[in-house]
Structure formats: C-alpha cells, structure tokens
Amino acid sequence: MASVVSSLKRAALHFVDESAAERPILSGINKGVKMHLDLRSDTQTHCGIAERELAPYFTALSKGVHTAIDVGGAQGYYALFFLLK
C-alpha cells in the first residue's frame, strides 16, 4: 500500500510547479491575500482549506479587536488575517 501512495504522490507532484512563489489564497478567511507558497507542501493553504474548522472562530472572535499576537506563527497565515482586519 505504501508503494502505491508513493507512486501516486510522485505522479501528482509531476503536475505541480517545483518552486515557491507568491500566490493568492483562493478561499477562506485570507481569500485574495498573497503569500509565498510552495505548492508541493502548501496546497491546503493555497486553496484556503488549511485549518478551516478554525475560520468561524477567528472571524467571530476578531470583531472589534485592535491588537493581536500570533504565538507560534510559522507561516504568518493568521498574522496576515489580523493585519488585514
């Protein structure tokens, strides 16, 4: 089974650009925001579906907020969300 998954992954990566580039987020709370993404590892972020179960909470809890701290901000996805509020 592992060899089948590995083969499918290699086949899928054949169609993906092998370089990181500035790309717009396609949907979700950061729709339209451009981030430096590598589609080989950041496809969910690019599509706007990474951690989508948290989106309603960020939207609801960020109303009226003037200051936010992104603790552990790896890519800055949520920092960009708060910056654009």
C-alpha positions in Angstrom: 0.0 0.0 0.0 2.8 2.4 0.8 4.4 2.0 -2.6 1.0 2.8 -4.2 0.7 6.0 -2.2 4.3 6.9 -3.0 3.7 6.3 -6.7 0.5 8.5 -6.6 2.3 11.2 -4.8 5.2 11.2 -7.4 2.6 11.3 -10.2 0.7 14.2 -8.6 3.9 16.2 -8.0 4.7 15.9 -11.7 1.9 18.4 -12.3 2.9 20.9 -9.6 5.3 23.8 -10.1 8.5 22.9 -8.2 9.2 26.4 -7.0 7.9 28.6 -4.2 6.2 31.8 -5.5 3.9 34.5 -4.4 0.4 33.0 -4.8 -3.1 34.2 -3.8 -5.1 32.3 -1.3 -8.1 31.0 -3.2 -10.8 30.9 -0.5 -11.3 31.1 3.3 -10.5 33.8 5.7 -7.5 35.0 3.8 -9.1 34.9 0.3 -7.1 37.0 -2.1 -4.1 37.6 0.2 -0.8 36.7 -1.4 1.7 34.5 0.4 5.0 33.0 -0.6 3.9 29.3 -1.0 5.4 26.1 -2.4 2.5 24.0 -3.8 4.4 20.8 -3.0 3.8 21.4 0.7 1.4 24.3 1.0 -1.5 23.2 -1.2 -4.1 23.4 1.5 -3.0 26.9 2.5 -3.1 28.0 -1.2 -6.7 26.6 -1.5 -7.8 28.2 1.7 -8.8 25.0 3.4 -5.9 24.6 5.9 -7.4 24.5 9.5 -10.8 25.6 8.0 -12.6 24.4 11.1 -11.0 27.4 13.0 -12.1 30.0 10.5 -15.5 30.8 12.1 -13.9 31.3 15.5 -11.2 33.7 14.1 -13.9 35.6 12.3 -16.2 35.8 15.3 -13.6 36.5 17.9 -11.7 39.1 16.0 -14.6 41.6 15.7 -13.5 44.9 17.3 -10.0 43.7 18.1 -7.3 46.2 17.6 -4.3 44.2 18.8 -3.4 40.5 18.2 -0.4 38.3 18.9 0.3 35.3 16.7 2.1 33.0 19.1 4.0 30.3 17.1 3.3 31.9 13.7 5.1 29.6 11.4 4.0 31.0 8.0 2.1 34.0 9.3 -1.3 32.9 7.9 -3.2 34.2 11.0 -0.9 37.2 11.4 -1.9 38.2 7.9 -5.5 37.7 8.8 -5.3 40.0 11.8 -3.1 42.5 9.9 -5.9 42.9 7.3 -8.7 43.4 9.8 
